[in-house]
Amino acid sequence: MAMIIAVLTVDLYFPAATSLKDKRTVLRSIKDRIGKKYNVSIAELEFMDKWQRARLGIVQVGNDYKFLEKNMNSIFRAIDSNGGAEILDHSFEYL
């Protein structure tokens, strides 16, 4: 049985953020909710010093491509429906 690593990268824009504190409040909410609900690892990868941008890396390990793809699609939709951030770009890959 092979180990599959699914990686979702999402670039976010925070239109209402006027400071790093505003951005981090929204980002923390997204990370906490997604991490707990989907049992994934999630981290801010870039734009840490930009108050209206963020890049998140979301990773899940499993042995079933369909399960991982379903979870990553659900995570993408959950982030997209969040009112505080807009998705600018994203990518999905298996390692």
MIPAMI-563005 format. One record per residue: residue in three letters; x, y, z negated of N, C-alpha, C in turn. Coordinates in steps of 0.02 Angstrom, whole numbers, padded with zeros to 5 digits, always signed. Layout:
<recs>
ALAXYZXYZXYZ;...
</recs>
This chain:
<recs>
MET+00042-00059+00000+00000+00000+00000+00045+00062+00000;ALA+00032+00107+00046+00074+00167+00054+00047+00225+00013;MET+00093+00266-00011+00075+00326-00047+00067+00382+00005;ILE+00012+00419+00000-00001+00475+00045-00003+00539+00004;ILE+00030+00590+00029+00030+00656-00004-00006+00704+00042;ALA-00061+00732+00019-00098+00782+00057-00080+00851+00031;VAL-00064+00897+00077-00043+00965+00059-00088+01015+00095;LEU-00121+01058+00056-00161+01112+00083-00128+01177+00062;THR-00112+01219+00110-00084+01285+00097-00136+01337+00118;VAL-00150+01385+00073-00202+01435+00086-00174+01504+00071;ASP-00179+01549+00121-00160+01619+00112-00223+01658+00094;LEU-00219+01695+00039-00278+01732+00014-00266+01807+00015;TYR-00321+01843+00022-00322+01916+00018-00373+01935-00035;PHE-00355+01981-00079-00398+02002-00134-00419+02075-00121;PRO-00474+02087-00086-00492+02154-00066-00508+02202-00123;ALA-00533+02177-00178-00551+02220-00234-00495+02231-00284;ALA-00439+02196-00275-00384+02201-00323-00349+02269-00317;THR-00339+02301-00373-00302+02365-00374-00237+02359-00414;SER-00224+02299-00439-00164+02286-00478-00148+02212-00478;LEU-00089+02194-00500-00071+02123-00508-00117+02089-00558;LYS-00137+02126-00609-00181+02098-00660-00249+02078-00629;ASP-00276+02121-00586-00339+02104-00551-00331+02041-00510;LYS-00277+02038-00471-00264+01979-00429-00257+01916-00472;ARG-00218+01920-00525-00206+01861-00566-00268+01837-00602;THR-00313+01882-00618-00376+01862-00650-00416+01817-00602;VAL-00424+01839-00540-00461+01800-00490-00423+01736-00475;LEU-00357+01741-00466-00317+01683-00448-00318+01630-00503;ARG-00314+01651-00565-00316+01604-00622-00383+01566-00622;SER-00437+01602-00608-00503+01571-00606-00506+01517-00552;ILE-00480+01534-00493-00480+01486-00437-00437+01425-00455;LYS-00377+01437-00480-00331+01382-00495-00359+01337-00550;ASP-00387+01366-00602-00414+01326-00657-00472+01283-00633;ARG-00519+01314-00597-00578+01278-00574-00561+01222-00525;ILE-00518+01236-00476-00499+01186-00426-00458+01130-00458;GLY-00410+01149-00499-00366+01099-00530-00404+01049-00573;LYS-00451+01073-00611-00489+01029-00656-00541+00987-00618;LYS-00575+01018-00571-00629+00982-00536-00602+00928-00490;TYR-00546+00942-00456-00522+00895-00405-00459+00857-00425;ASN-00433+00868-00485-00374+00833-00508-00315+00838-00459;VAL-00298+00901-00443-00243+00915-00397-00192+00959-00432;SER-00133+00962-00403-00083+01010-00425-00089+01071-00381;ILE-00087+01130-00412-00097+01192-00375-00049+01245-00402;ALA-00017+01281-00356+00032+01331-00377+00032+01390-00328;GLU+00047+01449-00354+00057+01508-00312+00128+01503-00284;LEU+00134+01505-00217+00198+01494-00185+00232+01558-00161;GLU+00194+01607-00140+00223+01668-00113+00181+01728-00132;PHE+00209+01786-00119+00175+01851-00130+00160+01864-00204;MET+00203+01839-00248+00191+01849-00320+00191+01923-00340;ASP+00228+01964-00304+00232+02035-00321+00184+02078-00281;LYS+00143+02048-00239+00093+02085-00199+00025+02080-00233;TRP-00008+02136-00244-00070+02135-00283-00132+02118-00242;GLN-00126+02111-00176-00185+02091-00137-00173+02028-00097;ARG-00117+01993-00108-00102+01933-00069-00079+01877-00114;ALA-00090+01816-00092-00065+01756-00126-00063+01699-00077;ARG-00017+01654-00087-00016+01590-00050-00017+01535-00102;LEU-00067+01492-00095-00074+01435-00141-00053+01371-00105;GLY-00019+01328-00142-00004+01261-00119-00043+01212-00163;ILE-00081+01169-00131-00124+01121-00167-00105+01051-00143;VAL-00089+01007-00191-00063+00941-00173-00102+00887-00211;GLN-00116+00833-00175-00148+00775-00206-00116+00712-00177;VAL-00105+00663-00220-00074+00600-00200-00127+00545-00204;GLY-00126+00501-00154-00174+00446-00154-00153+00393-00104;ASN-00198+00347-00092-00183+00294-00043-00238+00287+00010;ASP-00284+00336+00013-00340+00334+00059-00345+00401+00096;TYR-00331+00400+00161-00333+00462+00200-00402+00496+00197;LYS-00455+00456+00203-00523+00485+00204-00540+00519+00139;PHE-00521+00489+00083-00534+00519+00017-00496+00585+00010;LEU-00433+00584+00029-00392+00645+00023-00418+00700+00069;GLU-00435+00683+00130-00462+00733+00176-00527+00763+00151;LYS-00571+00720+00124-00635+00744+00097-00622+00792+00039;ASN-00577+00775-00006-00561+00819-00063-00533+00885-00040;MET-00486+00883+00008-00455+00945+00031-00505+00990+00067;ASN-00551+00960+00104-00604+01000+00135-00650+01031+00083;SER-00666+00993+00031-00707+01020-00024-00672+01077-00060;ILE-00607+01069-00070-00568+01121-00103-00567+01184-00060;PHE-00556+01176+00005-00556+01233+00051-00622+01270+00047;ARG-00678+01233+00049-00744+01265+00046-00755+01301-00021;ALA-00731+01271-00076-00738+01302-00142-00699+01368-00145;ILE-00639+01369-00117-00599+01431-00116-00633+01482-00071;ASP-00657+01460-00014-00688+01505+00035-00752+01536+00007;SER-00787+01501-00036-00850+01528-00064-00839+01571-00125;ASN-00777+01576-00148-00761+01619-00205-00768+01691-00183;GLY-00803+01731-00222-00816+01800-00204-00757+01847-00210;GLY-00706+01829-00248-00651+01875-00261-00593+01872-00212;ALA-00592+01821-00169-00536+01813-00123-00561+01791-00055;GLU-00526+01815-00003-00541+01795+00066-00483+01754+00092;ILE-00499+01701+00129-00447+01660+00160-00423+01693+00224;LEU-00358+01706+00228-00328+01735+00289-00303+01680+00336;ASP-00276+01627+00307-00247+01573+00347-00243+01510+00303;HIS-00236+01453+00334-00228+01391+00296-00196+01338+00341;SER-00167+01288+00309-00141+01230+00346-00151+01169+00303;PHE-00156+01112+00336-00165+01048+00301-00121+00996+00334;GLU-00086+00958+00292-00042+00907+00320-00036+00849+00270;TYR-00015+00792+00298+00002+00734+00258+00077+00725+00259;LEU+00105+00705+00202+00176+00690+00199+00186+00617+00184;
</recs>
